Amino acid sequence: MSLVIKNLQRVVPIRRVPLRRKMDMVRGILGVKNFDLGIICVDNKSIQHINRIYRKKNVPTDVLSFPFHENLKAGDFPQPYSSDDYNLGDVFLGVEYIFQQCKENEDYYDILTVTATHGLCHLLGFTHNSEAEWQKMYNQEKLVLEELNRYTGSRLHPLSRDLY
């Protein structure tokens, strides 16, 4: 199914092709390529507004995920009942925030890929509200990114590696 990447900001230049290529690989690794996925790139003002409305946090952030299948448990796959259910949801990337947080030796597009992968894991039921949940999410991100590294020669690491 489709992967839609929308750029709704003008602060940071975005080349969608590299992100699309890597996220298509990530979807394949996770076994969810036949589900629709939206990735929306927004600036600090927009991500802060969304964060305030949905999480009651009035600060910009790197990623917010809005799953189509809301009660999915970590590691389970969505069970579509109709063709309309072949949707994972949307990942909002705070690309301005991500760009500002990038360290000198980090590639911005690598960090976008890692952050989008983290958001996709959230769409698949993974969370990091406790150490046990974090461990499951970290292991899933690590597994996916190690596989992606084999395909691309990258050296990507999970976004959630330093949470606990």
N, C-alpha and C positions, 0 to 999 in steps of 0.2 A: 504494500500500500504506500501511501505517500508520506514524504518527509517535507514539511513546509517550513522554510526559514524566512521570517519576516524581519526586516530591519526598520524599526520605528523611531530611530534616533539619528542625529547628525553630528554628535559630539566626537565619536570615535569611528574611523573608517572600518568597515567590515567587508572582508572578502568571503562571500558565502560558500564558494566552491570548495575550499579546503575543509571548512566545517562540515559541509554536507557529505563530502567524501568520507571523512572520518566517522561521522555519526551514522552513516549508512553501514559502515563496518561494525560499529558498536551495536547497532540494532541486529545485525546478523549474528554477532557473537552471543547476544542475549536471546536470540531465537524469537524476536518480535518484529521481524521485517514486514510481516503481513498486517501490521497494525499502523494506523495513521499516527503521526507525531507532529506537533507544532513546536517550533523553537522561535521565540520572539525576543529580539534584541532591543533593549530599551536603555534610556539614560538614567542618571541618578534620580532626577525629579520623578520620573514615572515609576521606577522600582520602589522608591520611598513611599509614594502614594499607595501603590498596591500593597506594600508591606504594612502600612498603617491600617488600611481597610481590613485585610485578611488576618494579620498576625498581631495587630495592635502595637506594632513597633514602628516608631516614627523616625526610621533611619534607612538609608540606602543599604542594599545587600547585593550579594553576587548572584543568587539564584532563588527562584520561587517556582514550585511545581504545583500544578493543578490537575490531579488525576481524573480521568474519565471513570475509572473503576475505583470508587472511593474506599471500599473495605477490603482491598486486596492485602493478603498477608505476605510478608517478605518471602520471596522464593516461589510464590504461586504465580501462575499465568492467568491472565484474564480469560474468562469463559464467555465468549460472545454468544448471545441468543439470536442475534440477527446481524445482517451486514452492517448496520449502523453502529454496532457495538465493537467493531474493529478499530478502536480508537484508544490510544494510551492517555491522551490529554495534552497539556501544554506546559512547556518549560520556558519561563521568562528569565533571560540572562541580563543582569545589570552590567552591560558591557563597559560602561564608563567606570563603574566601581571596580570591575575586574581589571581594567587597564590601569587604574590608579594603584591597585594593590600588587601588580606585577613587580617582581624584583628584577634587577638589572640583567641577571643571567637567565631569565625565563623568557620563553617565546610566548607572546600573547595568544597566538592561535592554539598552541598546546594547552594553555590554561583555559581557553574557551572550551576546548574539547573535554578536558577533565571536568570542568564545571557543568557542562551539558550532560556528561555521563552521570555525574552525581545527581543531577535533576531527574534524569531518566530512571535511575535507581529508585528515587522517591516515587515516581509514577508507578513503579512495580512493587510498591508496598514497603520498601526499606525505609527505616527511620534511624535516628540517632538520639532518641530521648533518654535512653539509659545505656549503660556500658555494654550490656548484653546485646541490645539492638544495634548499637554502634559497631560491635564486633562483626555481626552479620553483614551490615552494610559495607564496612571496610573490606571484608573478605570478598564480597561481590565486586566492588569497585576494583580491587586489586586483581582479581581473576580476569575481569574484562580488559583492564588496561594492560596487563601483561600480554594478553592475546593480541591486542591492538599493537603493542610494541613489536611483537614478532612480525606482524604484517608490514609495519611502516618503518621500523628501525628507530622509532622514538624511544624516549625514556620517561614515560608519563607515570605519575604516582597518584594514588587516590587523594581526593580533596579532603576526605575525612580522616586522614592519617594522624593528625595531631589533636583530635577532639578529646581523647581520654588518656 
